[in-house]
Amino acid sequence: MPIVTRHIPVLIALALAACALGGCSTVNQKLSSGMADYIPAWAGGLPADAPPRQGTPEYDKFMQERERKRQIPAAERGDDAKPATQDAPH
Protein backbone atom coordinates (compact mmCIF):
# COMPACT_ATOMS: atom_id res chain seq x y z
CA MET A 1 0.00 0.00 0.00
CA PRO A 2 1.89 3.09 -1.20
CA ILE A 3 1.79 6.36 0.72
CA VAL A 4 -0.09 8.95 -1.29
CA THR A 5 1.42 12.45 -1.34
CA ARG A 6 -1.67 13.94 0.26
CA HIS A 7 -1.14 11.69 3.31
CA ILE A 8 2.32 13.11 3.99
CA PRO A 9 1.05 16.44 5.48
CA VAL A 10 -1.35 14.48 7.72
CA LEU A 11 1.47 12.21 8.92
CA ILE A 12 3.70 15.22 9.60
CA ALA A 13 0.92 16.95 11.54
CA LEU A 14 0.35 13.84 13.66
CA ALA A 15 4.08 13.49 14.30
CA LEU A 16 4.33 17.14 15.37
CA ALA A 17 1.32 16.77 17.68
CA ALA A 18 2.85 13.66 19.27
CA CYS A 19 6.15 15.45 19.85
CA ALA A 20 4.40 18.49 21.30
CA LEU A 21 2.41 16.39 23.74
CA GLY A 22 5.53 14.50 24.77
CA GLY A 23 7.32 17.77 25.47
CA CYS A 24 4.42 19.07 27.57
CA SER A 25 4.74 16.26 30.08
CA THR A 26 8.37 17.14 30.81
CA VAL A 27 7.68 20.86 31.07
CA ASN A 28 4.61 20.40 33.26
CA GLN A 29 6.48 18.13 35.67
CA LYS A 30 9.09 20.82 36.29
CA LEU A 31 6.58 23.66 36.45
CA SER A 32 4.12 21.91 38.74
CA SER A 33 6.71 21.25 41.44
CA GLY A 34 7.63 24.93 41.56
CA MET A 35 4.18 26.42 41.08
CA ALA A 36 2.68 24.46 43.99
CA ASP A 37 4.73 26.60 46.37
CA TYR A 38 2.96 29.77 45.22
CA ILE A 39 -0.65 28.57 45.34
CA PRO A 40 -2.34 29.60 48.60
CA ALA A 41 -3.58 26.85 50.93
CA TRP A 42 -7.19 27.98 50.54
CA ALA A 43 -6.90 27.36 46.78
CA GLY A 44 -5.50 23.84 47.21
CA GLY A 45 -1.81 24.64 47.67
CA LEU A 46 0.54 23.35 50.32
CA PRO A 47 -0.50 23.96 53.94
CA ALA A 48 1.64 26.23 56.10
CA ASP A 49 2.95 23.32 58.18
CA ALA A 50 4.09 21.22 55.19
CA PRO A 51 7.70 20.04 55.38
CA PRO A 52 10.25 21.58 52.99
CA ARG A 53 10.93 20.00 49.61
CA GLN A 54 13.46 17.20 49.40
CA GLY A 55 16.86 18.24 48.10
CA THR A 56 16.85 21.72 49.68
CA PRO A 57 19.02 22.83 52.63
CA GLU A 58 15.85 23.42 54.65
CA TYR A 59 14.89 19.78 54.13
CA ASP A 60 18.24 18.58 55.50
CA LYS A 61 17.79 20.76 58.61
CA PHE A 62 14.21 19.51 58.99
CA MET A 63 15.32 15.87 58.84
CA GLN A 64 18.13 16.45 61.36
CA GLU A 65 15.69 18.09 63.78
CA ARG A 66 13.20 15.28 63.24
CA GLU A 67 15.87 12.65 63.98
CA ARG A 68 16.97 14.56 67.09
CA LYS A 69 13.38 14.69 68.37
CA ARG A 70 12.91 11.00 67.61
CA GLN A 71 15.79 10.09 69.91
CA ILE A 72 14.44 12.11 72.84
CA PRO A 73 12.01 10.28 75.15
CA ALA A 74 8.37 11.20 74.50
CA ALA A 75 7.88 12.72 77.96
CA GLU A 76 10.71 15.20 77.39
CA ARG A 77 9.90 16.30 73.84
CA GLY A 78 7.54 19.08 74.79
CA ASP A 79 5.85 19.17 71.41
CA ASP A 80 2.14 19.64 70.87
CA ALA A 81 1.48 15.96 70.18
CA LYS A 82 -0.36 14.80 73.26
CA PRO A 83 -2.26 11.56 73.55
CA ALA A 84 -5.98 11.92 72.95
CA THR A 85 -8.05 11.33 76.04
CA GLN A 86 -11.64 10.39 75.61
CA ASP A 87 -14.16 10.99 78.31
CA ALA A 88 -16.30 8.01 79.09
CA PRO A 89 -20.02 8.76 79.03
CA HIS A 90 -21.50 8.91 82.53
Backbone as CSV, one residue per row, in Angstrom:
resi,resn,N_x,N_y,N_z,CA_x,CA_y,CA_z,C_x,C_y,C_z
1,MET,0.853,-1.176,0.000,0.000,0.000,0.000,0.895,1.234,0.000
2,PRO,1.008,1.921,-1.097,1.889,3.089,-1.195,1.304,4.298,-0.458
3,ILE,2.205,5.140,0.041,1.787,6.364,0.723,1.505,7.423,-0.339
4,VAL,0.317,7.929,-0.332,-0.086,8.951,-1.289,0.466,10.292,-0.803
5,THR,0.804,11.174,-1.696,1.415,12.452,-1.342,0.510,13.316,-0.479
6,ARG,-0.783,13.140,-0.574,-1.675,13.940,0.261,-1.696,13.425,1.709
7,HIS,-1.201,12.230,1.961,-1.142,11.688,3.311,0.085,12.196,4.083
8,ILE,1.080,12.655,3.350,2.321,13.110,3.993,2.063,14.297,4.925
9,PRO,1.313,15.341,4.528,1.048,16.439,5.475,0.293,15.966,6.726
10,VAL,-0.610,14.999,6.571,-1.351,14.477,7.717,-0.398,13.738,8.655
11,LEU,0.492,12.932,8.112,1.473,12.212,8.924,2.420,13.173,9.643
12,ILE,2.818,14.219,8.964,3.698,15.217,9.596,2.963,15.932,10.724
13,ALA,1.706,16.284,10.494,0.917,16.954,11.538,0.749,16.054,12.753
14,LEU,0.481,14.780,12.530,0.352,13.839,13.656,1.672,13.673,14.397
15,ALA,2.765,13.620,13.667,4.080,13.490,14.303,4.401,14.728,15.146
16,LEU,4.091,15.907,14.613,4.331,17.141,15.369,3.468,17.195,16.635
17,ALA,2.203,16.779,16.512,1.318,16.770,17.676,1.828,15.801,18.740
18,ALA,2.313,14.635,18.318,2.846,13.659,19.271,4.087,14.203,19.979
19,CYS,4.951,14.864,19.236,6.153,15.454,19.845,5.793,16.581,20.808
20,ALA,4.815,17.389,20.433,4.397,18.494,21.298,3.807,17.971,22.601
21,LEU,2.987,16.959,22.522,2.407,16.391,23.743,3.473,15.739,24.616
22,GLY,4.433,15.097,24.004,5.529,14.498,24.767,6.363,15.556,25.481
23,GLY,6.565,16.684,24.848,7.316,17.773,25.470,6.556,18.430,26.602
24,CYS,5.233,18.449,26.517,4.424,19.066,27.568,4.555,18.329,28.889
25,SER,4.664,17.020,28.832,4.742,16.262,30.080,6.017,16.600,30.839
26,THR,7.112,16.796,30.152,8.366,17.141,30.810,8.305,18.551,31.381
27,VAL,7.772,19.477,30.620,7.676,20.862,31.073,6.733,20.960,32.267
28,ASN,5.593,20.313,32.187,4.614,20.399,33.259,5.132,19.785,34.551
29,GLN,5.926,18.735,34.469,6.484,18.128,35.670,7.380,19.128,36.403
30,LYS,8.181,19.851,35.673,9.093,20.821,36.294,8.333,22.040,36.798
31,LEU,7.341,22.490,36.042,6.579,23.663,36.454,5.681,23.370,37.656
32,SER,5.069,22.212,37.677,4.122,21.908,38.745,4.807,21.832,40.098
33,SER,6.029,21.328,40.149,6.709,21.247,41.442,7.045,22.640,41.973
34,GLY,7.325,23.577,41.115,7.632,24.930,41.558,6.398,25.787,41.779
35,MET,5.382,25.595,40.964,4.180,26.416,41.077,3.356,26.074,42.314
36,ALA,3.453,24.856,42.807,2.677,24.457,43.989,3.070,25.280,45.209
37,ASP,4.287,25.794,45.233,4.732,26.602,46.367,4.040,27.963,46.406
38,TYR,3.531,28.432,45.287,2.959,29.774,45.218,1.437,29.799,45.275
39,ILE,0.809,28.625,45.265,-0.650,28.567,45.343,-1.055,28.624,46.805
40,PRO,-1.939,29.518,47.198,-2.341,29.601,48.605,-3.049,28.322,49.067
41,ALA,-2.987,28.068,50.365,-3.582,26.850,50.925,-5.088,26.815,50.685
42,TRP,-5.749,27.960,50.730,-7.195,27.983,50.542,-7.576,27.593,49.118
43,ALA,-6.623,27.703,48.171,-6.900,27.355,46.782,-6.371,25.960,46.440
44,GLY,-5.964,25.200,47.455,-5.499,23.838,47.211,-3.992,23.691,47.210
45,GLY,-3.262,24.716,47.615,-1.810,24.640,47.666,-1.333,23.943,48.927
46,LEU,-0.043,23.993,49.148,0.539,23.354,50.322,0.108,24.071,51.599
47,PRO,-0.177,23.318,52.664,-0.503,23.962,53.936,0.742,24.611,54.547
48,ALA,0.525,25.492,55.502,1.637,26.231,56.104,2.592,25.315,56.861
49,ASP,2.093,24.209,57.392,2.950,23.318,58.183,3.538,22.171,57.357
50,ALA,3.522,22.272,56.042,4.089,21.224,55.190,5.615,21.237,55.306
51,PRO,6.241,20.071,55.299,7.703,20.036,55.379,8.330,20.588,54.104
52,PRO,9.585,21.039,54.182,10.245,21.576,52.989,10.454,20.496,51.927
53,ARG,10.720,20.934,50.714,10.927,19.997,49.608,12.260,19.275,49.753
54,GLN,12.256,18.000,49.341,13.457,17.196,49.404,14.519,17.748,48.462
55,GLY,15.772,17.739,48.910,16.862,18.242,48.101,17.237,19.682,48.405
56,THR,16.524,20.346,49.299,16.853,21.723,49.676,17.590,21.714,51.016
57,PRO,18.345,22.767,51.324,19.024,22.827,52.629,18.035,22.825,53.796
58,GLU,16.860,23.412,53.597,15.854,23.417,54.654,15.374,22.002,54.962
59,TYR,15.314,21.161,53.935,14.887,19.776,54.127,15.902,19.020,54.978
60,ASP,17.197,19.257,54.714,18.238,18.584,55.503,18.148,18.995,56.973
61,LYS,17.935,20.287,57.227,17.788,20.757,58.606,16.545,20.156,59.255
62,PHE,15.458,20.086,58.489,14.207,19.514,58.990,14.398,18.045,59.388
63,MET,15.100,17.291,58.542,15.322,15.872,58.837,16.248,15.689,60.039
64,GLN,17.255,16.534,60.194,18.132,16.449,61.359,17.351,16.737,62.633
65,GLU,16.501,17.752,62.609,15.691,18.085,63.778,14.701,16.963,64.082
66,ARG,14.142,16.385,63.053,13.203,15.280,63.238,13.895,14.072,63.865
67,GLU,15.110,13.767,63.416,15.867,12.648,63.982,16.254,12.938,65.430
68,ARG,16.618,14.196,65.715,16.972,14.561,67.087,15.769,14.388,68.009
69,LYS,14.592,14.827,67.556,13.385,14.690,68.371,12.989,13.226,68.545
70,ARG,13.264,12.406,67.530,12.907,11.004,67.614,13.712,10.287,68.693
71,GLN,14.928,10.740,68.937,15.792,10.087,69.907,15.520,10.540,71.340
72,ILE,14.790,11.621,71.502,14.444,12.109,72.841,13.232,11.334,73.334
73,PRO,13.196,10.957,74.622,12.006,10.276,75.152,10.752,11.147,74.982
74,ALA,9.620,10.496,74.798,8.366,11.202,74.500,7.979,12.177,75.599
75,ALA,8.262,11.844,76.854,7.876,12.718,77.962,8.673,14.018,77.961
76,GLU,9.848,14.007,77.370,10.714,15.196,77.391,10.647,16.022,76.111
77,ARG,9.924,15.589,75.129,9.900,16.297,73.839,9.281,17.672,73.932
78,GLY,8.167,17.781,74.619,7.542,19.085,74.790,6.825,19.583,73.554
79,ASP,6.581,18.710,72.587,5.853,19.172,71.412,4.353,19.089,71.663
80,ASP,3.590,19.537,70.700,2.144,19.643,70.869,1.421,18.304,70.757
81,ALA,2.130,17.259,70.359,1.485,15.956,70.181,1.239,15.318,71.542
82,LYS,0.023,15.401,71.990,-0.363,14.804,73.264,-1.349,13.691,72.991
83,PRO,-1.314,12.649,73.789,-2.265,11.560,73.552,-3.706,12.034,73.739
84,ALA,-4.566,11.549,72.893,-5.983,11.924,72.952,-6.648,11.193,74.113
85,THR,-7.319,11.939,74.943,-8.053,11.328,76.040,-9.534,11.462,75.740
86,GLN,-10.211,10.368,75.871,-11.640,10.390,75.610,-12.363,10.230,76.918
87,ASP,-13.347,11.076,77.113,-14.156,10.989,78.314,-15.186,9.905,78.130
88,ALA,-15.287,9.058,79.136,-16.300,8.008,79.087,-17.650,8.620,79.418
89,PRO,-18.694,8.202,78.724,-20.018,8.759,79.031,-20.467,8.315,80.433
90,HIS,-21.062,9.212,81.162,-21.499,8.914,82.531,-22.935,8.595,82.581
